Amino acid sequence: MPELASLTIQQMSQKIASGELKPSDLMEAHVARIDEIESCVRAWAHYDPNIALMSARLADTRPIDHPLYGIPFGVKDIIDAVVYPTEHGTPIHQGNQSRRDAACVALLKEAGSIVLGKAVTTELAHFHPGKTRNPHALTRTPGGSSSGSAAAVAAGMVPFALGTQTTGSVLRPASYCGVYGFKPSFGDVNRSGVFECVSSFDTVGWFTRCVDDVEIVRQALVRLPSKPLEAKELGQLRIGLFRGSNWESAESTTQKAIEQAASTLARSGAKVTDVATPDWFLDLAEHHRRVAGFEFARAISFERVEHPNLLSRKLVDGRCEDGLQLSYTDYIAAQEALARARLEFAELMQDCDVLLTPSAPGEAWEGQSATGDPVFNKAWTALHVPAISIPAFKGPSGLPVGLQLVGRFRRDRELLETASIAAAALDVSTAASAKL
C-alpha cells in the first residue's frame, strides 16, 4: 500500500473510477504514511485516523461523480472544517470549534474529497513558526505560514492540501518543500470561514504534486466543469524572464538556475524575452507593507487587546506595531498606488503570457526560528495576480528550489497550461516525495 501515497490526484482518481482502488484503500495508505513519519515532520495540528477512515469507508458506498471523489486533503489550521478545531496557530483559540465548514472545504467535500486533518500554521498565519519540520531536511524550515500543508504533501502524507497566502505563504513553502504551490487570482476562491489577516490580499491557495492536480482542485473550488488542461506547443508561449528589483536577493545558484531554465525553454521553442523592471514595481513592497500592517493590526484586535501575553513579540512588535503607527492617509495612498500598479501590470503583460522568476532566494533556511524571506512573492500578492511555484531545481545542498511563473489577473487556467508545458520541458512534471 505505501506506493499509493505517492500517486497524483489524477492517478488516484483513475484507479478509483476503474474499481481498482476504493477510497478506504487510499485513506489507509495515507494513514500508514502519517503513522510512519509524522513524529519527525510534525505537519498536523489535528488529525484523527478513525474519523478519516470512517469518512472514506462511507465514500466506498456512494457513486463516483468527480475527479476528486474519495481523495484525501489537508486543511491549514486557519480554515474551518467542522470535524476539527480551528486554533489559528495560537493558544488563544485552543479548542475553538466551528459549526460550519469554510466555503473552500465545503466545495471540496461537495466534489467528494475527504478531510484528512488540519495542518499546522504559523501563529495567526504570520511569521512566528509552528512545530513543522521540512521533510527534505528536518533541521530546516518548511517555510510559512502554510507550513504543515506544504510539508504534508511533500512527505506523501496527503495528495493535496489547502493553504493561504497574504505575502508568500503558499509559494515560499512550496519552493522549500519541493512541491507545486498555487496562489490563484485574488477573489477567485471564496474566503468565508478563513481567518482574516489582510482582507486586501488574503488568498486561498493549495499544494499538489503536479500541475494537472492544481487545475483539478481549482475547478472544484471555483465550481467549474471538470476539464483537463489543454496541450499547447512551446512555440505558442511568450515567456518574460523577470529578474526584478530583488534579483540580488537570490543566491547565485538560484540566479543561474532561473537563467538556465529560460535558456532551456527558449531552445525548446518558446519565445523568451528579458523584461525590464518598471519604475512602479520598485515601490510595491512598501505599499504591501503599509496595507498589510494597517489591516492586520486591526483584524487581530481581539487577540492583541485581550490576550497580548499569549502573542509572540515578533508579531506584536512587528507588523502590528507597524500597522498601528501608520496613518489612515498613508494607508489609502498605498491602496491607490496599488490600484494604479495593477493597471500598469496588465499593460506590461500585453507582450507576455507569463513571467519567469524565482519562488524564493534559495534553499530552505537552516533552523526553526524563522520561515524564510517572501521577497519574491509579495509583489504578485499585492498585484492580485496568479502565480505557481514549480519544483524545478536543487540547491547546493541538494534541497528543492522553486521556479515561479506569474500570470495575468483572472487568467489562471492559461497560467496553468503554460506551467504544465514548461514543467514537461524542464523534466519536472511530478514532484518527488521526500525520502524519510
Stockholm file with secondary structure:
# STOCKHOLM 1.0

chainA/1-436         MPELASLTIQQMSQKIASGELKPSDLMEAHVARIDEIESCVRAWAHYDPNIALMSARLADTRPIDHPLYGIPFGVKDIIDAVVYPTEHGTPIHQGNQSRRDAACVALLKEAGSIVLGKAVTTELAHFHPGKTRNPHALTRTPGGSSSGSAAAVAAGMVPFALGTQTTGSVLRPASYCGVYGFKPSFGDVNRSGVFECVSSFDTVGWFTRCVDDVEIVRQALVRLPSKPLEAKELGQLRIGLFRGSNWESAESTTQKAIEQAASTLARSGAKVTDVATPDWFLDLAEHHRRVAGFEFARAISFERVEHPNLLSRKLVDGRCEDGLQLSYTDYIAAQEALARARLEFAELMQDCDVLLTPSAPGEAWEGQSATGDPVFNKAWTALHVPAISIPAFKGPSGLPVGLQLVGRFRRDRELLETASIAAAALDVSTAASAKL
#=GR chainA/1-436 SS CGGGGGSCHHHHHHHHHHTSCCHHHHHHHHHHHHHHHHHHHCCEEECCHHHHHHHHHHHTTSCCCSTTTTCEEEEETTBCBTTBCCCTTSGGGTTCCCSSCCHHHHHHHHTTCEEEEEECCCGGGSSSCCSCCBTTBTTBCCCSSSHHHHHHHHTTSCSEEEEEESSSTTHHHHHHHTSEEEECCTTSSCCTTBCCSCTTTCEEEEEESBHHHHHHHHHHHHTCCCCCCCCCCGGGCEEEECCCTTGGGSCHHHHHHHHHHHHHHHHTTCEEEECCCCGGGGGHHHHHHHHHHHHHHHHTHHHHHHCGGGSCHHHIIIIIHHHHHSCHHHHHHHHHHHHHHHHHHHHHGGGCSEEEEESSSSSCCBSSSCCCCCTTTHHHHHHTCCEEEEEEEECTTSCEEEEEEECCTTCHHHHHHHHHHHHHHTTCSBCCCCCC
#=GC SS_cons         CGGGGGSCHHHHHHHHHHTSCCHHHHHHHHHHHHHHHHHHHCCEEECCHHHHHHHHHHHTTSCCCSTTTTCEEEEETTBCBTTBCCCTTSGGGTTCCCSSCCHHHHHHHHTTCEEEEEECCCGGGSSSCCSCCBTTBTTBCCCSSSHHHHHHHHTTSCSEEEEEESSSTTHHHHHHHTSEEEECCTTSSCCTTBCCSCTTTCEEEEEESBHHHHHHHHHHHHTCCCCCCCCCCGGGCEEEECCCTTGGGSCHHHHHHHHHHHHHHHHTTCEEEECCCCGGGGGHHHHHHHHHHHHHHHHTHHHHHHCGGGSCHHHIIIIIHHHHHSCHHHHHHHHHHHHHHHHHHHHHGGGCSEEEEESSSSSCCBSSSCCCCCTTTHHHHHHTCCEEEEEEEECTTSCEEEEEEECCTTCHHHHHHHHHHHHHHTTCSBCCCCCC
//
